[in-house]
Amino acid sequence: MDAQVSIRAITPDDSGELERFYLRLSPESRRRRFLGVSRGISATQAERFATAASRGAAGFVAVRGSRIIGHACVEPCGADAVEMAFAVDDAWQRRGIGRRLLRRALAWTNRRGIARIDLSLFADNAAMRGLLRSIPGSVDVRPEGSVEQVELVLPLAA
């Protein structure tokens, strides 16, 4: 893990760099993030991600210098549930960035009393499956072809 990498809440000023981050990802990393072929995100999508807090959602970025190297998106999908998605720069994968983003996102959900997290991932996404196994709580996996719908129910901190 690199001490020069910080994890912080996304801000509206991050939209341009977030758009560039998704363009830099390999086609395979974008496919895993968006569950299909993607060229990246548009300026409008980047702005929406960067202003997540304005609509009750959350976003977190892993930053090294001025460069985004990871992004976590947390979107409400009901009164007591959120959907999460993650992407990490190819050069920074398997170096703890996803785990750090996940911890930050879980802290956000815990502060809000949210105990259910929904995720969609390809069944062959071993890295994400490993990350999910590290989370305490119950896991329900529903295969839907090559994609799995995962529901995590977390114990809330007292």
Beta strands, then each sheet from edge to edge (+ up, - down):
strand 1: 5-9
strand 2: 58-64
strand 3: 67-76
strand 4: 81-88
strand 5: 116-122
strand 6: 138-144
strand 7: 147-153
sheet 1: 1+ 2- 3+ 4- 5- 7+ 6-
end
